[in-house]
Amino acid sequence: MKKLFTAILVCVLSVVPAIAAEPVTVEKAQTVSQPININTATAEQLAELQGIGEAKAQAIVEYRHVNGNFKSIDDLALVKGIGAKLVEKNRALLTL
């Protein structure tokens, strides 16, 4: 019985570090104090939005440079990596 308890304890203790090491995804807190104009915002400003990191923010700026200003907030979903759900998540924080 003592060996069984020891074996179980060793198994549990060997799994705990693996569980603790798994990455945890935390969404950015909405820290945007005023609406962000998607036609004039910098990549740094766009990266403040939920679900938009540096790469997606840069993609938005590049899309705007190539295709001109967005005509609607929904047009943001035309940018590769930006979907309708991401647009909806940030809609209240976006302006033209």
N, C-alpha and C positions, 0 to 999 in steps of 0.2 A: 504494500500500500504506500509506503514511504517512497519507493522508487517511482511509482505511478504519479504521485503528487509532484515529485521532483521533475519528472519528464514533462508533465503538463506545464509546470512553472517555467521551465526552460523554453518550451514552445511559445508560450505567451510572451515572455520577455524578448524573444527573438523577433516577434512580429510587431511589437510596439514601435520600435524605431522605424520600421518600414512604413507603418501607417502615418507616423508623425512626419515623415519625409515627403509625403505626397503633396504636390502643389495645391494651393488653395486659391480659387479665383474670387477676387473681390471686385465688385463693380465700383467705378469711380463715384464718389459722392457728387451730387449736382452742386457744383460750386460756381456756376455761371451766374453772375449778378445781373446781367442784362442780356437781352436777346443777341444772338450772334448773326450777323449778316453774312450769309453764305456766298455772296458775290464779292465781298470785300475783305473777309476775315483772312488772317494769316494762318499758316499751318499750326502754329502754336496755339492760337485761339480755338481753332477747330478741334484740336486734341483735348480740349477741356470737356468736350461733350462725352456722354456715356457711350461706351463701345467704340469710340474712335481714338485710336492711338496715333503715333507719329506717322506710320506708313499710310493709314487711311486718310489722315489729314492732308498729307502730301499729295495723295492721289486726287483728292478733291481739288486742291489748288492747281494741279497739272491739268485735270479735266477742264476746269474753268478757263485756263490759259489757252487750251487747244480749241474748245467749243464755244467760248464766250460765256456770258453771264447765264445763270439759271433763270428760267422764266417762272418756275414755281418751286415750292419746297419739295414737291414730289419728284422733280427732276433730279434731285440729289441721288435717288436710287439708280440713276443711269451710270453712276460711277462704279467701276469694278470694286467689289468688296463691300459695297453699301447696299443693303436691301431695304425693302419697304418697312420691315419691322424696326430696323435701326432708325429709319426716318421717323416713324411714329413715336418711338421712345424719346426722341429729342425734339419733336415738332414744336412744343411750347417754348423751346429755347432758340428757335430758328426764325429768321426773318430774311426778307429780300432787300 
